[in-house]
């Protein structure tokens, strides 16, 4: 074999090896990656009923002044609901009158071609409908809304003075728990923010540790799912030991893989 043949074979082998190296042209920036809220309190499935009873008890455990104000608030809220229905009805009439006038004008290339008597009638109907809606809102809805808002502010101030959570927040928490339990809606985190990279980006569970030990962490992991964006779901039927569960996630794309250590904490109550 002559020298030229040897050099040619060596060059072909070198080119083949070079071609096997995959060039990564993408990127993955995770330096500032984080959850906007990095802690989520969740309730063990067995304790849902206890938590609901506790919230109901707290709603019944306000001072007489707060309870009276809350009763007034509920009454005015019911009145507001009826008023809103009428306001929506008047708005519907207003919109319909406007649509009729627009449909009539669409028949003509120029507005001056329309029948002035017909157009004036349609304009008057639209203006009257708007006036009825605006007057009802100003003279009926706005005063009731203002009364309701003032009562709400009073309740919030009384609760702050007593160092108690507002009944509005407790009622909201109770409704969420009742719906979550009845429909088996999982506990859900937000997505990770300030993470940039070439798609597709894959998020996987890298590590899960707990202040309750390895066995508790392994059990909690059975209820935990990680999806796109780093959003995590915890099944409502989670019954792992109460405690803290700290998650580390791996973020990967073509050619890059980074671990985000202790990026989120679940507090199981």
Backbone torsions as a table, in degrees:
resi	resn	phi	psi	omega
1	UNK	NA	124.9	-177.3
2	UNK	-80.5	170.4	-175.9
3	UNK	-63.3	-37.6	-178.0
4	UNK	-64.2	-37.1	178.6
5	UNK	-66.9	-40.3	179.0
6	UNK	-62.4	-47.0	-179.5
7	UNK	-63.1	-38.6	-179.2
8	UNK	-65.2	-43.3	178.3
9	UNK	-63.7	-41.1	179.1
10	UNK	-62.1	-39.6	-179.9
11	UNK	-67.0	-40.5	179.1
12	UNK	-64.4	-41.3	178.1
13	UNK	-63.6	-42.2	179.9
14	UNK	-63.1	-42.2	178.4
15	UNK	-65.2	-38.3	-179.9
16	UNK	-65.4	-42.8	178.7
17	UNK	-64.5	-39.6	179.2
18	UNK	-64.4	-39.3	-179.6
19	UNK	-67.6	-24.5	-179.8
20	UNK	-75.6	-21.0	179.4
21	UNK	-75.6	120.9	-178.5
22	UNK	-83.2	128.2	-179.9
23	UNK	-89.7	122.9	-179.2
24	UNK	-95.7	111.5	-177.3
25	UNK	-100.7	-3.6	-178.7
26	UNK	-83.6	-165.4	-178.5
27	UNK	-154.6	162.6	175.8
28	UNK	-153.1	111.2	-179.8
29	UNK	-111.3	116.9	-175.9
30	UNK	-125.3	7.0	-173.7
31	UNK	-57.4	-38.0	-177.2
32	UNK	-107.3	12.6	-177.0
33	UNK	-66.2	133.6	178.7
34	UNK	-165.9	161.9	172.2
35	UNK	-84.3	138.7	178.2
36	UNK	-60.3	-35.3	171.0
37	UNK	-126.0	115.1	-169.5
38	UNK	-101.7	16.3	178.3
39	UNK	-139.7	138.8	177.6
40	UNK	-136.8	124.1	175.6
41	UNK	-88.9	127.0	179.7
42	UNK	-129.2	163.3	-173.4
43	UNK	-115.7	134.8	175.4
44	UNK	-59.8	143.6	-175.1
45	UNK	-58.5	-38.7	-178.9
46	UNK	-66.8	-19.8	-175.5
47	UNK	-101.5	4.4	178.7
48	UNK	-56.2	-50.9	-175.6
49	UNK	-60.6	-43.0	178.5
50	UNK	-60.7	-41.8	-179.0
51	UNK	-66.3	-40.1	178.9
52	UNK	-64.1	-43.8	178.3
53	UNK	-62.1	-39.6	179.7
54	UNK	-64.7	-42.4	178.5
55	UNK	-64.9	-41.2	178.1
56	UNK	-62.8	-38.4	178.8
57	UNK	-66.6	-39.7	178.6
58	UNK	-64.3	-36.2	178.8
59	UNK	-65.9	-26.3	179.5
60	UNK	-92.9	1.5	-171.2
61	UNK	-111.9	37.8	176.8
62	UNK	-98.2	163.9	177.3
63	UNK	-65.9	163.2	-179.3
64	UNK	-60.9	-37.8	-179.4
65	UNK	-64.9	-41.9	179.0
66	UNK	-67.6	-41.7	-179.7
67	UNK	-63.6	-41.3	178.4
68	UNK	-64.0	-42.2	178.8
69	UNK	-64.9	-37.1	-179.8
70	UNK	-68.5	-37.9	176.0
71	UNK	-62.5	-43.4	177.1
72	UNK	-61.2	-40.7	179.5
73	UNK	-62.3	-44.4	-178.8
74	UNK	-64.7	-38.8	178.7
75	UNK	-64.4	-46.3	-178.3
76	UNK	-68.7	-29.8	178.1
77	UNK	-67.8	-38.2	176.7
78	UNK	-65.2	-40.6	177.1
79	UNK	-63.7	-40.4	179.5
80	UNK	-61.8	-39.1	-179.4
81	UNK	-61.4	-40.7	177.9
82	UNK	-66.4	-41.6	179.8
83	UNK	-64.2	-39.5	179.7
84	UNK	-64.1	-37.6	177.0
85	UNK	-59.9	-44.3	178.7
86	UNK	-67.3	-39.0	178.8
87	UNK	-62.5	-41.0	177.4
88	UNK	-64.6	-37.8	179.3
89	UNK	-64.3	-44.1	179.5
90	UNK	-66.1	-36.1	177.3
91	UNK	-65.5	-37.3	177.8
92	UNK	-63.0	-41.1	177.5
93	UNK	-63.6	-43.7	179.7
94	UNK	-60.3	-46.1	-179.5
95	UNK	-65.2	-38.2	179.4
96	UNK	-65.4	-42.7	177.8
97	UNK	-61.4	-42.6	178.3
98	UNK	-63.8	-39.3	179.9
99	UNK	-67.1	-38.3	178.2
100	UNK	-63.2	-42.8	179.5
101	UNK	-65.9	-41.4	179.1
102	UNK	-64.1	-40.8	179.7
103	UNK	-64.2	-37.2	178.6
104	UNK	-66.2	-44.5	-178.6
105	UNK	-68.6	-27.4	-179.9
106	UNK	-66.1	-15.0	179.1
107	UNK	-75.1	-14.4	-173.2
108	UNK	-117.7	144.1	177.1
109	UNK	-69.1	-31.4	-180.0
110	UNK	-135.7	141.9	-178.1
111	UNK	-60.4	-28.6	-179.5
112	UNK	-66.8	-16.8	179.3
113	UNK	-80.2	-13.5	-178.0
114	UNK	-73.8	155.4	176.1
115	UNK	-66.7	116.4	-175.9
116	UNK	-61.7	-34.9	179.4
117	UNK	-67.4	-45.8	178.9
118	UNK	-63.5	-43.3	-178.8
119	UNK	-64.4	-41.8	179.4
120	UNK	-62.8	-38.7	178.1
121	UNK	-63.5	-43.7	179.8
122	UNK	-66.8	-39.6	178.2
123	UNK	-63.6	-41.4	179.6
124	UNK	-64.9	-41.4	178.2
125	UNK	-60.3	-42.3	179.9
126	UNK	-66.6	-44.6	179.8
127	UNK	-64.5	-41.5	178.8
128	UNK	-63.8	-40.5	179.9
129	UNK	-65.7	-40.6	177.8
130	UNK	-64.9	-42.0	-178.9
131	UNK	-63.3	-40.2	178.6
132	UNK	-63.7	-43.0	179.1
133	UNK	-66.0	-48.1	-177.3
134	UNK	-64.7	-40.4	179.8
135	UNK	-65.3	-42.9	-179.9
136	UNK	-64.2	-40.5	179.7
137	UNK	-64.9	-45.4	-175.8
138	UNK	-71.4	-41.6	-171.9
139	UNK	-93.4	-21.5	-176.8
140	UNK	-114.8	-54.7	-174.4
141	UNK	-70.4	-50.8	-174.3
142	UNK	-57.0	-45.3	178.9
143	UNK	-61.7	-40.8	179.8
144	UNK	-66.4	-41.7	178.0
145	UNK	-61.4	-40.8	-179.3
146	UNK	-65.5	-40.5	177.5
147	UNK	-62.0	-46.5	179.9
148	UNK	-60.7	-42.8	-179.2
149	UNK	-64.3	-39.1	179.3
150	UNK	-66.3	-39.8	177.5
151	UNK	-64.6	-41.1	179.4
152	UNK	-60.9	-45.4	179.0
153	UNK	-61.3	-39.0	179.4
154	UNK	-63.9	-44.3	179.5
155	UNK	-61.4	-44.5	-179.9
156	UNK	-61.7	-42.9	179.7
157	UNK	-64.4	-42.2	179.0
158	UNK	-64.1	-39.5	179.1
159	UNK	-67.2	-41.2	177.6
160	UNK	-62.5	-40.3	179.5
161	UNK	-64.7	-35.5	-179.5
162	UNK	-87.0	-5.0	-178.9
163	UNK	69.5	33.9	-178.4
164	UNK	-119.5	154.9	174.8
165	UNK	-69.7	148.4	-178.9
166	UNK	-71.9	151.0	176.9
167	UNK	-64.5	-23.3	178.8
168	UNK	-67.1	-42.5	179.1
169	UNK	-70.1	-42.2	179.8
170	UNK	-63.3	-42.5	179.9
171	UNK	-64.0	-38.6	178.3
172	UNK	-65.2	-45.7	179.1
173	UNK	-61.9	-40.6	-179.7
174	UNK	-64.3	-44.5	-179.8
175	UNK	-63.0	-40.1	179.9
176	UNK	-64.4	-45.1	-179.4
177	UNK	-63.5	-43.9	-179.5
178	UNK	-63.3	-41.9	178.9
179	UNK	-68.6	-41.3	-178.6
180	UNK	-63.6	-40.6	-179.8
181	UNK	-69.1	-43.1	-176.0
182	UNK	-70.6	-31.6	-176.4
183	UNK	-106.2	1.7	-178.1
184	UNK	54.6	47.2	178.4
185	UNK	-80.2	124.3	-176.4
186	UNK	-70.0	156.2	171.1
187	UNK	-71.7	136.0	-170.4
188	UNK	-132.3	136.6	174.7
189	UNK	-94.8	171.9	170.9
190	UNK	-81.2	-179.2	175.2
191	UNK	-88.6	161.8	175.6
192	UNK	-72.0	139.1	178.1
193	UNK	-111.4	164.6	177.1
194	UNK	59.1	36.1	173.8
195	UNK	-118.5	125.2	-178.1
196	UNK	-121.9	137.9	178.8
197	UNK	-173.9	164.8	178.0
198	UNK	-73.5	128.5	178.9
199	UNK	-75.5	151.7	0.5
200	UNK	-81.9	142.2	175.7
201	UNK	-104.7	131.0	-176.8
202	UNK	-111.1	131.9	178.8
203	UNK	-112.8	127.7	179.4
204	UNK	-135.5	156.3	177.5
205	UNK	-75.1	119.9	179.1
206	UNK	-92.1	-43.3	-177.7
207	UNK	-158.1	148.2	175.9
208	UNK	-138.4	122.3	177.9
209	UNK	-126.9	159.5	-175.8
210	UNK	-141.8	150.4	174.6
211	UNK	-74.0	-3.6	177.3
212	UNK	-99.4	4.2	175.3
213	UNK	103.3	173.1	-174.7
214	UNK	-66.6	-39.0	-178.7
215	UNK	-63.6	-40.3	178.3
216	UNK	-65.2	-42.0	179.3
217	UNK	-62.8	-41.9	179.5
218	UNK	-64.4	-37.0	179.2
219	UNK	-69.3	-43.7	179.5
220	UNK	-62.0	-36.5	-178.7
221	UNK	-60.1	-26.8	179.5
222	UNK	-66.7	-23.6	-178.3
223	UNK	-98.0	-4.4	-172.2
224	UNK	-101.3	132.9	177.1
225	UNK	-128.8	135.1	177.7
226	UNK	-111.4	130.3	-179.9
227	UNK	-125.3	-166.3	-177.9
228	UNK	-57.9	145.3	179.9
229	UNK	78.6	0.3	-177.8
230	UNK	82.3	3.7	178.0
231	UNK	-63.9	138.1	-178.0
232	UNK	-120.9	142.9	175.9
233	UNK	-116.5	138.2	172.0
234	UNK	-120.2	123.4	-178.3
235	UNK	-57.8	139.5	-178.9
236	UNK	-61.5	-22.4	-176.3
237	UNK	-86.6	14.7	178.8
238	UNK	-60.8	129.7	-180.0
239	UNK	-133.1	27.8	177.1
240	UNK	-65.6	164.5	178.9
241	UNK	-59.2	141.9	177.6
242	UNK	-61.4	136.5	-179.3
243	UNK	160.1	-168.6	179.8
244	UNK	-97.2	138.6	178.2
245	UNK	-127.7	114.5	-171.3
246	UNK	-107.3	126.1	-170.8
247	UNK	-107.2	135.6	167.5
248	UNK	-114.8	132.0	-178.0
249	UNK	-112.2	148.4	171.8
250	UNK	-104.2	131.8	178.5
251	UNK	-114.2	126.0	-175.1
252	UNK	-137.4	147.9	165.4
253	UNK	-144.5	-167.2	-174.0
254	UNK	-65.1	103.4	175.4
255	UNK	97.2	-6.8	-177.3
256	UNK	-134.3	146.7	178.4
257	UNK	-153.4	123.2	-175.8
258	UNK	-133.2	140.0	176.0
259	UNK	-98.4	132.0	173.8
260	UNK	-101.4	99.7	-173.3
261	UNK	-75.5	138.4	173.9
262	UNK	47.8	49.1	-172.1
263	UNK	-85.5	-16.5	-178.7
264	UNK	-151.2	147.6	179.4
265	UNK	-127.5	125.9	171.0
266	UNK	-98.6	132.8	175.2
267	UNK	-111.8	108.2	-176.2
268	UNK	-92.6	121.2	-176.7
269	UNK	-106.2	NA	NA
